[in-house]
Amino acid sequence: ALFDTECGQFALRIPEGKTFLLGQLINISIAADRLRLQPHSDSAPVNKPVDTGTNQVDCTLISEEFVGAVVTLFFETNDGTELMVQVQERELDQLKVSQDTLYTLSWAADSAHLLSD
């Protein structure tokens, strides 16, 4: 499905039978190996590129939450939209993220998973 948001237009695979109301907030989770994360000051992506036809959004890392071996990275767009990316703690050093840095995140529609209400 294609969604128009204040921070851009995004494609997201929606589970069969799931519907949304106009203006309803949704949360998605994207595996780090399916995410391209590029700081604006760099010309090369930090990790592997994703498939063509990706979604893309500019955002800032606002916080990290450690739960066991999993780290949830919280990003925020200029309009306040929050994106969560879950990675294994051992992968965090490879991503080289830092708070208050502007990034471009991109991902394929089938790489994002809709979190339950």
N, C-alpha and C positions, 0 to 999 in steps of 0.2 A: 504494500500500500504506500501511497505517496502522501506525505504530510507537509503542509505549509506551516511554518513556525516563524516567530519573530527573528530567529537567527538563521533562517534559510529553509530550503525545501529538502526533505529527507525521505529516502525509501526505507521501509522497515517491513520485514516479513511478519505478518500477523497470524497468530494461531487461528485455525478454523473455528468459526462461531464467535470470535471475539469482536466486539464492536466498541466504538468510542463516541462520546458526545463532543460536539464542537467546543473547543476550549479546554477539554479534559487534559490534565497533566498525566504524562506517562513516564515511567522509569525504565531504562534499558541498561544492560550489562554487556560489555564487550571483552572477550578474552584478549590478553595482551599480544598473543601471537597473531591475532587477526586485525591488529590496530597499527596504523602508521602514526607515529608521534614525531612531529618536527618542530623544534624551536624556531621562532621567527628569525632569529639571528643567524641561523645556520642554513646552508644550502643543501645539505644531505640529510635524509631521514635518520632518526635515531635507531629504528628497528626495521624489520623487513617490510617492504611495500605490500599492500593488499591488492586484491584483484581490481581490474578496471571497473568503471562504473560505480565508484565509491561515493559515499556521503562525506562531506567535509565541513568542519566548523572550527572557527578560531575561538580559543578559550584560554583561561588561566588556571593553573593548579592552585586550589585553595586549601586543600588539606589531604592528609594521608591517615588512614585508620588501619592499625595492625590488629589482626585477630588470628592468633596462631601463626601458621605459615603463609597466610593470605593477607595481602595488603590491598585495601580499596583506595584508589586515587579519586579524589573529588575535584572535578573541573567545573568552571563556571563561565558561561558566555557573557558577552556585554549586556544582554538583556536579562541576565539572572538565571537562565536555564542551567540546571545542574546535570552533569554527566558523571557517571561512576564507572571506573575501569578497575577490574579485579586482576591482580597479578600475584604470582608466587613471590615470597620475600626474596628468594635467590635471584629473581629476574629484575628486581628493582634497581640494582646497581647498573645493569646493562641499559636501562631506560634513561638513566642520568637526568631525572626530573628534579626541578627545584621550584619551590613555591614562588608565587607572584611573577612567574615567567610566562610570556605569551606563547602559546603553542597552536599549531594546526593539527587537529585530530581528524583522521579519515578512516573509514571502514566500509566494507561491503554490506549490503542490506541483510544478507543471510548470516552475517557474523554477529549481529546484535540480537540479544535475547531480551524479550519483554519480561520485566519483573512483575510478579503478582501484585494485585491491589492490596 
